[in-house]
Amino acid sequence: MDASKPSYVSATPEEPGQAPSGVASLCGGPLPLESIALPDGLELRCDDRGLTLVGDGLELRGDFTRMLPRLRQPNLSRELLVRAARVKGVAHPMAVDATAGLGEDSLLLAAAGFTVVLCERDPVIAALLRDALSRAAEQPLLAEAVSRMQLVEGDGAAVLGGLEQAPDVVYLDPMFPERRKRGATNKKLQLFQRLESPCEDEAALMNAALDAHPRKVVVKRPLKGPYLAGIKPSSSLAGKVVRYDIVVPAPSR
Ligand SMILES: C[S@@+](CC[C@H](N)C(=O)[O-])C[C@H]1O[C@@H](n2cnc3c(N)ncnc32)[C@H](O)[C@@H]1O
C-alpha cells in the first residue's frame, strides 16, 4: 500500500490463496526477476514495457494509456459507469471497486473525481494491476487520477468489512459465468479469463457491499444477464452490451 495516500482500510486482509512465489517481487522488489512460470502454461515476464502475462502466443499487460480518449471530456461524463456512480453534493466521493481486475473501470471513476479503493484477490492479476498503476503514475495525463487509486490485494468482501468509513459507492463487476462459457471474442480477454474464476460468492459480495452502508451499489452485468445475487436494482443504465444496475440501500434506522 502506498503510504503517501490516505488509507481507508485498516489492514490488508489475508489472501485466501498463496501468491505464486516471486510474483510480489516481480518488477518491484530489490532483485526483480525476469520471468516466472505459472500453472497452465502461462508465464509472467518483466521487461522495460512492464509486467506481462504471456500464454498461447498472446500477451496481456495493464495499460491505462489506451483509456486516455475515454477520460477526456465530454466522453468521460457520458460513460455509463460514471453516470451510474454519480453522487450529488459530495465534494470528494469515495468508491470501493471490490472486483478491480485490471482497474480500467476504477480509472474511469478516479478520473471522474472519486478516490477509489481497488480490491483484487487474484495475485497475478493484482501484480499486473500494481505494475500498470505504477507506470501510469509516471504519465502526466494519468498521474492525477491514479493518485486517487489505492490497490488492496485481497478479497473485496473482506475489505468492505474492514472499512473505516462508509464509502459513497461500491462497484461490483465479478465475472459472469456465462461470459466464460461463451468465450471472449477479445483474445486478450481470453488470456485474462484463464486466471479469473467465475464468481461463486455473488451473495457474499452483495451483502458485504450493502453492509458497508454506501449511498449506492453499482453492478456491471451483461445486457440481458440476471441481477447479481437476485437483488432487484432501483434503476439501471443499459448500453449496447452491458448494463449498470444501481442498488440504493434503504436508509438505516
Ligand atoms: C470482470 S473482472 C473486473 C474487470 C474490471 N471491472 C476492469 O475494469 O478491469 C473481475 C475481477 O474481479 C476479481 N474478483 C472476483 N471476485 C472477487 C472478490 N471477491 N474479491 C476481489 N476480487 C475479486 C477477479 O479476480 C477479476 O480480476
The ligand as a MOL file (V3000), in Angstrom:
LIG
                    3D

  0  0  0     0  0            999 V3000
M  V30 BEGIN CTAB
M  V30 COUNTS 27 29 0 0 0
M  V30 BEGIN ATOM
M  V30 1 C -14.5840 -8.9650 -14.7480 0
M  V30 2 S -13.1250 -8.6380 -13.8420 0 CHG=1
M  V30 3 C -13.2580 -6.9300 -13.4660 0
M  V30 4 C -12.8420 -6.0360 -14.5840 0
M  V30 5 C -12.7310 -4.6070 -14.1260 0
M  V30 6 N -14.0380 -4.0220 -13.8830 0
M  V30 7 C -11.9270 -3.7460 -15.0810 0
M  V30 8 O -12.3660 -2.6330 -15.4210 0
M  V30 9 O -10.8260 -4.1710 -15.4730 0 CHG=-1
M  V30 10 C -13.4460 -9.3280 -12.2890 0
M  V30 11 C -12.2200 -9.3080 -11.3610 0
M  V30 12 O -12.6900 -9.4250 -10.0280 0
M  V30 13 C -11.8200 -10.2740 -9.3020 0
M  V30 14 N -12.6460 -10.7880 -8.1920 0
M  V30 15 C -13.7460 -11.5930 -8.2650 0
M  V30 16 N -14.2680 -11.7760 -7.0470 0
M  V30 17 C -13.5020 -11.0480 -6.1900 0
M  V30 18 C -13.5440 -10.8310 -4.7950 0
M  V30 19 N -14.4820 -11.4160 -4.0220 0
M  V30 20 N -12.6110 -10.0260 -4.2460 0
M  V30 21 C -11.6470 -9.4410 -5.0170 0
M  V30 22 N -11.5480 -9.6240 -6.3500 0
M  V30 23 C -12.4570 -10.4180 -6.9230 0
M  V30 24 C -11.3730 -11.3150 -10.3130 0
M  V30 25 O -10.1480 -11.9210 -9.9190 0
M  V30 26 C -11.2350 -10.4590 -11.5620 0
M  V30 27 O -9.9330 -9.9310 -11.6790 0
M  V30 END ATOM
M  V30 BEGIN BOND
M  V30 1 1 1 2
M  V30 2 1 2 3
M  V30 3 1 2 10
M  V30 4 1 3 4
M  V30 5 1 4 5
M  V30 6 1 5 6
M  V30 7 1 5 7
M  V30 8 2 7 8
M  V30 9 1 7 9
M  V30 10 1 10 11
M  V30 11 1 11 12
M  V30 12 1 11 26
M  V30 13 1 12 13
M  V30 14 1 13 14
M  V30 15 1 13 24
M  V30 16 1 14 15
M  V30 17 1 14 23
M  V30 18 2 15 16
M  V30 19 1 16 17
M  V30 20 1 17 18
M  V30 21 2 17 23
M  V30 22 1 18 19
M  V30 23 2 18 20
M  V30 24 1 20 21
M  V30 25 2 21 22
M  V30 26 1 22 23
M  V30 27 1 24 25
M  V30 28 1 24 26
M  V30 29 1 26 27
M  V30 END BOND
M  V30 END CTAB
M  END
